[in-house]
Amino acid sequence: MKIEKINKKKNNQYQVILSDNTSLSFYDDTIIQFNLLSKKEFDKKKLEEIIAYNSNLDAYYSALKFIKTKLRTKKEIEEKLKKLGYKKEVIEKTIKKLENQKYLNDEIYIKSYIADQVNLSLKGPNKIIYELEKLGFKKEKIDEYLEEYSEELWEERVKKIIQKRIKTNHNYSKVFLQNKLRGELNNLGYDNKLINSNIANMDYQDSKDILIKEIMKAKKKYSKKYQGRELEFKIKNYLYSKGFNIDVNINDYMD
């Protein structure tokens, strides 16, 4: 088998045309490594070696391009290269090369990820641990870097979230708001003990305006079908479902 022609392409690649009209694309590193020149001859075994070498380069450059946009984990790169169709052995060589060149560094990634979540999101420690574990990191390693953040920091974040929700609440009773906050803070990954202690101490009283608004809403909903005691019962049930004290005399608001 002989090289008939070599054409320069973009991105440090060359088109190599063989004597059987096969057209291959090789990186300049491959051209140099095997001293590929026009009219050079080689057998099928050598060609397979050249193609394998170039495939490793291609996987490596694909991984570098993937890393260029943001820090990546070993698991992310493995999944990306697998999706691009590279063989297992090629992916393993690529990962090892990236690790040797310090492109993959668990410590830097975990520290950076945690810092981003603390500074740019409302997530708590449990959520951060869960997301990092999904990326392939061990909980013990994650805990090691999370210890750099104090319990006071997480408590202050919980308090800020609670205060923000109180400030923007225009529809909920205290009980309903507390339950809603428990769900939100739990989903954000905060510890239940921390959530409950801060919610129990939250400074919030049911607003008369909200109560009146909910009574009027319930009255409009049920007055077409019910009257008198039945209507009062339906409205009180509605208020109970919203967390209001059903001992309130709703007749004061029925006119």
Helices and strands as residue ranges (DSSP letters): E 3-8, E 13-18, E 23-27, H 28-33, H 44-69, H 74-83, H 88-100, H 106-120, H 125-134, H 139-146, H 151-168, H 174-188, H 192-200, H 208-222, H 228-241, G 250-253
